[in-house]
Amino acid sequence: MSGFSIEWLTRREPYDRRARNTAVLAAVARSVATYPSARVVDIACGTGATLRAMSGVLPQRQSWLLVDNDLSLLARAQPAPNADVTVRTTPLDLVHDLETALDGPVDLVTASAFLDLVSAEWIERLVTEIAVRKLRFYAALTYDGRVGFEPADPSDAAIVAAFHRHQRTDKGFGPALGPAAAATAIGLFERVGYTVEQGASDWILGPADDLQMEKVAGFAAAAAEIGGVAISAIDGWAARRKSLLAANSSHLRVGHIDFFAYPTGRR
Ligand SMILES: C[S@@+](CC[C@H](N)C(=O)[O-])C[C@H]1O[C@@H](n2cnc3c(N)ncnc32)[C@H](O)[C@@H]1O
């Protein structure tokens, strides 16, 4: 078990799909458009959201290797969307076995909603292993620290700051980069001579979006767990945000970055 429930991944998937940056996705698609078959490794695949989001924009023939350390999520990551797409799953702990996941004939490595969980050291290793193999890398939906509530509440800043402290705790890869992950990865790819195309993939949530209530509960739970803000202040904040939601007048933007990194001269 990774702590990411099937229910949570299922609920966020349509929001993620809508938020994906279309220009970045199109750049990925162009880079393999002439290939007779696209060979993709999706790291930390969960239940296969990236496969479902991308299979329609890649060449018709595709082979996917889906990698995760959570067997119950991996079990949901099948079947293939059609007969031209082959899908294999493999259980791997990416803390130890990243290199195994990347070995073999691969055109593209993908990840979504993952990089903010990992440490600076692990990202450096990822960039090195991708670059020595001259692979392309597409990372979608990396949280980037931008949170905007409308209307604002005086406690928003304290709750979001606590959430960010929680984001930086160790998720198994060492101290997580959290909101700094995408910028760090992009900088490292540029340093090894890769070209990077990037764009925002924010969740823009209105009062009718169930995910907004879940995010309010998630911010409050993270703030309570990490400490530093009085529980009464957290409860008061959550109650005010829930009443605004009940009155159909709360909006929330959660910032994400999508990027596509590729060896220069290889598109
Ligand atoms: C937020 S989920 C994203 C899942 C999927 N990419 C998506 O967009 O729905 C993070 C994923 O990272 C996986 N994960 C976390 N630590 C891992 C590790 N050490 N090795 C492999 N996968 C890991 C979790 O099991 C989970 O599927």
The ligand as an SDF file (V2000), in Angstrom:
LIG
                    3D

 27 29  0  0  0  0  0  0  0  0999 V2000
   -0.3810   10.7280   -6.5610 C   0  0  0  0  0  0  0  0  0  0  0  0
   -0.1510    9.0940   -7.1230 S   0  0  0  0  0  0  0  0  0  0  0  0
   -0.1250    9.3330   -8.8830 C   0  0  0  0  0  0  0  0  0  0  0  0
   -0.5250    8.1000   -9.6520 C   0  0  0  0  0  0  0  0  0  0  0  0
   -0.7030    8.2870  -11.1650 C   0  0  0  0  0  0  0  0  0  0  0  0
    0.5330    8.6770  -11.8050 N   0  0  0  0  0  0  0  0  0  0  0  0
   -1.7990    9.2760  -11.4590 C   0  0  0  0  0  0  0  0  0  0  0  0
   -1.5230   10.3440  -12.0140 O   0  0  0  0  0  0  0  0  0  0  0  0
   -2.9540    8.9700  -11.1290 O   0  0  0  0  0  0  0  0  0  0  0  0
    1.5400    8.7260   -6.7410 C   0  0  0  0  0  0  0  0  0  0  0  0
    1.9650    7.3280   -7.1280 C   0  0  0  0  0  0  0  0  0  0  0  0
    3.3380    7.1290   -6.7500 O   0  0  0  0  0  0  0  0  0  0  0  0
    3.4620    5.7770   -6.3760 C   0  0  0  0  0  0  0  0  0  0  0  0
    4.6780    5.6050   -5.5670 N   0  0  0  0  0  0  0  0  0  0  0  0
    4.9770    6.2410   -4.4050 C   0  0  0  0  0  0  0  0  0  0  0  0
    6.1550    5.7920   -3.9310 N   0  0  0  0  0  0  0  0  0  0  0  0
    6.6170    4.8640   -4.8320 C   0  0  0  0  0  0  0  0  0  0  0  0
    7.7800    4.0490   -4.8930 C   0  0  0  0  0  0  0  0  0  0  0  0
    8.7130    4.0720   -3.9400 N   0  0  0  0  0  0  0  0  0  0  0  0
    7.9280    3.2240   -5.9720 N   0  0  0  0  0  0  0  0  0  0  0  0
    6.9760    3.1630   -6.9370 C   0  0  0  0  0  0  0  0  0  0  0  0
    5.8550    3.9150   -6.9200 N   0  0  0  0  0  0  0  0  0  0  0  0
    5.6740    4.7490   -5.8780 C   0  0  0  0  0  0  0  0  0  0  0  0
    2.1940    5.5060   -5.5910 C   0  0  0  0  0  0  0  0  0  0  0  0
    1.9350    4.1300   -5.4170 O   0  0  0  0  0  0  0  0  0  0  0  0
    1.1580    6.2080   -6.4580 C   0  0  0  0  0  0  0  0  0  0  0  0
    0.6370    5.3550   -7.4350 O   0  0  0  0  0  0  0  0  0  0  0  0
  1  2  1  0
  2  3  1  0
  2 10  1  0
  3  4  1  0
  4  5  1  0
  5  6  1  0
  5  7  1  0
  7  8  2  0
  7  9  1  0
 10 11  1  0
 11 12  1  0
 11 26  1  0
 12 13  1  0
 13 14  1  0
 13 24  1  0
 14 15  1  0
 14 23  1  0
 15 16  2  0
 16 17  1  0
 17 18  1  0
 17 23  2  0
 18 19  1  0
 18 20  2  0
 20 21  1  0
 21 22  2  0
 22 23  1  0
 24 25  1  0
 24 26  1  0
 26 27  1  0
M  CHG  2   2   1   9  -1
M  END
$$$$
